[in-house]
Amino acid sequence: MSQDNMIKFECTECKRINYFSRKNKKLIKERLELKKYCKFCKKHTLHKETK
């Protein structure tokens, strides 16, 4: 994956970075928010895109 399209997802509860993904930053301007499983909290939590 190219580094300029990479994004990180951070858990909103424990503040740890758990997931990496990519997006087209020209088409999607706002930050993504997904409900994903956090292995540190051991439950599904909201994950927000970070820099």
mmCIF file of the C-alpha atoms, coordinates in Angstrom:
data_MODEL
# 
_entry.id   MODEL 
# 
loop_
_atom_site.group_PDB 
_atom_site.id 
_atom_site.type_symbol 
_atom_site.label_atom_id 
_atom_site.label_alt_id 
_atom_site.label_comp_id 
_atom_site.label_asym_id 
_atom_site.label_entity_id 
_atom_site.label_seq_id 
_atom_site.pdbx_PDB_ins_code 
_atom_site.Cartn_x 
_atom_site.Cartn_y 
_atom_site.Cartn_z 
_atom_site.occupancy 
_atom_site.B_iso_or_equiv 
_atom_site.pdbx_formal_charge 
_atom_site.auth_seq_id 
_atom_site.auth_comp_id 
_atom_site.auth_asym_id 
_atom_site.auth_atom_id 
_atom_site.pdbx_PDB_model_num 
ATOM 1  C CA . MET A 1 1  ? 0.000   0.000  0.000  1.00 0.00 ? 1  MET A CA 1 
ATOM 2  C CA . SER A 1 2  ? 1.179   3.473  -0.706 1.00 0.00 ? 2  SER A CA 1 
ATOM 3  C CA . GLN A 1 3  ? 1.795   5.626  2.334  1.00 0.00 ? 3  GLN A CA 1 
ATOM 4  C CA . ASP A 1 4  ? -0.188  8.621  1.103  1.00 0.00 ? 4  ASP A CA 1 
ATOM 5  C CA . ASN A 1 5  ? -3.460  6.632  1.050  1.00 0.00 ? 5  ASN A CA 1 
ATOM 6  C CA . MET A 1 6  ? -2.913  4.891  4.393  1.00 0.00 ? 6  MET A CA 1 
ATOM 7  C CA . ILE A 1 7  ? -5.114  5.758  7.355  1.00 0.00 ? 7  ILE A CA 1 
ATOM 8  C CA . LYS A 1 8  ? -5.070  4.531  10.964 1.00 0.00 ? 8  LYS A CA 1 
ATOM 9  C CA . PHE A 1 9  ? -8.054  3.670  13.114 1.00 0.00 ? 9  PHE A CA 1 
ATOM 10 C CA . GLU A 1 10 ? -7.920  4.393  16.829 1.00 0.00 ? 10 GLU A CA 1 
ATOM 11 C CA . CYS A 1 11 ? -10.255 2.945  19.455 1.00 0.00 ? 11 CYS A CA 1 
ATOM 12 C CA . THR A 1 12 ? -12.305 5.664  21.148 1.00 0.00 ? 12 THR A CA 1 
ATOM 13 C CA . GLU A 1 13 ? -12.251 3.901  24.524 1.00 0.00 ? 13 GLU A CA 1 
ATOM 14 C CA . CYS A 1 14 ? -8.643  2.762  25.048 1.00 0.00 ? 14 CYS A CA 1 
ATOM 15 C CA . LYS A 1 15 ? -7.046  5.142  22.479 1.00 0.00 ? 15 LYS A CA 1 
ATOM 16 C CA . ARG A 1 16 ? -4.926  2.425  20.851 1.00 0.00 ? 16 ARG A CA 1 
ATOM 17 C CA . ILE A 1 17 ? -4.322  2.101  17.112 1.00 0.00 ? 17 ILE A CA 1 
ATOM 18 C CA . ASN A 1 18 ? -5.687  -1.260 16.015 1.00 0.00 ? 18 ASN A CA 1 
ATOM 19 C CA . TYR A 1 19 ? -6.438  -1.105 12.308 1.00 0.00 ? 19 TYR A CA 1 
ATOM 20 C CA . PHE A 1 20 ? -4.898  0.247  9.123  1.00 0.00 ? 20 PHE A CA 1 
ATOM 21 C CA . SER A 1 21 ? -6.711  0.857  5.884  1.00 0.00 ? 21 SER A CA 1 
ATOM 22 C CA . ARG A 1 22 ? -6.667  3.109  2.850  1.00 0.00 ? 22 ARG A CA 1 
ATOM 23 C CA . LYS A 1 23 ? -9.023  5.559  1.257  1.00 0.00 ? 23 LYS A CA 1 
ATOM 24 C CA . ASN A 1 24 ? -9.166  7.898  -1.685 1.00 0.00 ? 24 ASN A CA 1 
ATOM 25 C CA . LYS A 1 25 ? -8.597  11.258 -0.026 1.00 0.00 ? 25 LYS A CA 1 
ATOM 26 C CA . LYS A 1 26 ? -9.672  13.178 -3.120 1.00 0.00 ? 26 LYS A CA 1 
ATOM 27 C CA . LEU A 1 27 ? -13.183 11.722 -3.025 1.00 0.00 ? 27 LEU A CA 1 
ATOM 28 C CA . ILE A 1 28 ? -13.727 11.330 0.735  1.00 0.00 ? 28 ILE A CA 1 
ATOM 29 C CA . LYS A 1 29 ? -12.824 14.478 2.662  1.00 0.00 ? 29 LYS A CA 1 
ATOM 30 C CA . GLU A 1 30 ? -14.330 13.703 6.084  1.00 0.00 ? 30 GLU A CA 1 
ATOM 31 C CA . ARG A 1 31 ? -12.833 11.292 8.589  1.00 0.00 ? 31 ARG A CA 1 
ATOM 32 C CA . LEU A 1 32 ? -14.148 7.754  8.749  1.00 0.00 ? 32 LEU A CA 1 
ATOM 33 C CA . GLU A 1 33 ? -15.781 6.221  11.815 1.00 0.00 ? 33 GLU A CA 1 
ATOM 34 C CA . LEU A 1 34 ? -16.318 2.472  11.938 1.00 0.00 ? 34 LEU A CA 1 
ATOM 35 C CA . LYS A 1 35 ? -17.466 0.069  14.599 1.00 0.00 ? 35 LYS A CA 1 
ATOM 36 C CA . LYS A 1 36 ? -14.720 -2.550 14.860 1.00 0.00 ? 36 LYS A CA 1 
ATOM 37 C CA . TYR A 1 37 ? -13.521 -5.125 17.359 1.00 0.00 ? 37 TYR A CA 1 
ATOM 38 C CA . CYS A 1 38 ? -10.853 -3.950 19.795 1.00 0.00 ? 38 CYS A CA 1 
ATOM 39 C CA . LYS A 1 39 ? -8.676  -6.784 21.078 1.00 0.00 ? 39 LYS A CA 1 
ATOM 40 C CA . PHE A 1 40 ? -7.570  -4.706 24.064 1.00 0.00 ? 40 PHE A CA 1 
ATOM 41 C CA . CYS A 1 41 ? -11.107 -3.819 25.230 1.00 0.00 ? 41 CYS A CA 1 
ATOM 42 C CA . LYS A 1 42 ? -12.401 -7.236 24.065 1.00 0.00 ? 42 LYS A CA 1 
ATOM 43 C CA . LYS A 1 43 ? -15.560 -5.744 22.561 1.00 0.00 ? 43 LYS A CA 1 
ATOM 44 C CA . HIS A 1 44 ? -16.844 -3.852 19.538 1.00 0.00 ? 44 HIS A CA 1 
ATOM 45 C CA . THR A 1 45 ? -16.168 -0.136 19.852 1.00 0.00 ? 45 THR A CA 1 
ATOM 46 C CA . LEU A 1 46 ? -16.217 2.904  17.641 1.00 0.00 ? 46 LEU A CA 1 
ATOM 47 C CA . HIS A 1 47 ? -12.902 3.441  15.823 1.00 0.00 ? 47 HIS A CA 1 
ATOM 48 C CA . LYS A 1 48 ? -12.081 6.843  14.379 1.00 0.00 ? 48 LYS A CA 1 
ATOM 49 C CA . GLU A 1 49 ? -9.593  7.746  11.714 1.00 0.00 ? 49 GLU A CA 1 
ATOM 50 C CA . THR A 1 50 ? -6.429  9.437  12.971 1.00 0.00 ? 50 THR A CA 1 
ATOM 51 C CA . LYS A 1 51 ? -3.562  11.171 11.208 1.00 0.00 ? 51 LYS A CA 1 
# 
